[in-house]
């Protein structure tokens, strides 16, 4: 279909932005060579378009994508800037996004697709992140989870709709441990090797990424509460593994308690362990991370 | 037929996240809001909560940017399903998108890329619009886009292309007066003559916007400034041809305070009132 060839050629000219000859006849020949699906007339038509006018689209598209990513990945972009500075270079985010497109073009209608391309690119050598790559990837993973927690619609389980904290406190221990929990769509779990939460708090306060981000194993549950505030709560690894496992034996608070107990030091006081477990459950309820359906 | 048989709601503005709190708290006197469908479809959380609160007090009509009606990729039926569900949920009496393509080869160009003015491109759009209108079960309007380039005018010009598509698809026109003006500057034609050549009985809605002017005098259709005087003047002349309509002032970037945006919408209403008062007097 001739139209498909023309639109495909337009896509390539605008997004791949090859260097175009300034002479119209030379451009026609270039297009016939690069896009063999074009007819002679179509190549003539496309060659009439002035390259500087086509550049308007290229710049606008990649500036737009850079703006979207900078909005949702502020710490990550700050870390990429720093990584480039360490290499004696200046980050031009629009150029970074254009390079990203060459390897991982945006393949969906949604911002989620752009986010996915961005994260894949951070793992790719072409992003040229040097020895900061792994830290930057974790910053991006953290900010991505916050992005989704903020945006996702809810399906079946809505924070604040199940049992409330004050209702738990009137129940017996046995009763409590038989309650079943569910994860709303806005809940996600993450494992990090750097102390991203502390970095995020510092960034929020000062507008700058800390000079050093401590290497520390951190496990986080991301969630959105019933007032639409997004939280990230540190949890023990055993709890993260349990909540994210599809092979757990059941979804009761009793099972969650068993997972929690494995994270406690041996010979811990039982009463204190249970008290700490209850505090965790209350935090998970308050932050919307879990729902206890009635 | 006038106004594509759609109600004329007067002038409103595009609804943007940054204005939510002011609108909820102060309830400024906008007649209606246009939203970008993709900004709210499939969204939850604070954004959706604010949107639902605003919807209790204002008429909202959906406008899209991602349909890519001119593409040769298959129509995205999942997108259409989500769009229909969303438009039904907000009781949008019509919806619109742009006469262009935004994706091809399953790659998102994230911009409104003009189509070649060919019979094949027109036929492709016509077939897709018929499917879309049937599926969405509401009137569908196509918006004329700003064109920095002419991809092909070998078979027909832009006016002939738009006329062919609207007539054979039997859909409406969202007349972007600013886009028509900017194209006249880019391509050296007369904006009013171009608009006169369109099937104005199919205009169901209009857009007005400002733009970025560079030092060298060139323009970018940036929606980041007030509507300039040449567009107000053109708008007045267009109203004399179309009659009352529903109009949106688009201001998407370098956002002004809500009060300033309301001034722009109010000015559009004032222009409309003066045109139709003059016509009535005559």
Interface residues (C-beta under 8 A of the other chain):
Chain A: X1 X2 X3 X4 X6 X7 X8 X10 X11 X14 X15 X41 X42 X45 X46 X48 X49 X50 X53 X54 X56 X57 X60 X61 X64 X65 X105 X106 X107 X108 X109 X110 X113 X114 X149 X150 X151 X152 X153 X154 X186 X224 X228 X230
Chain B: X38 X42 X43 X44 X45 X46 X47 X48 X49 X66 X68 X70 X71 X72 X76 X79 X101 X103 X104 X105 X106 X107 X108 X109 X110 X111 X113 X115 X116 X118 X120 X121 X124 X148 X149 X150 X151 X152 X154 X220
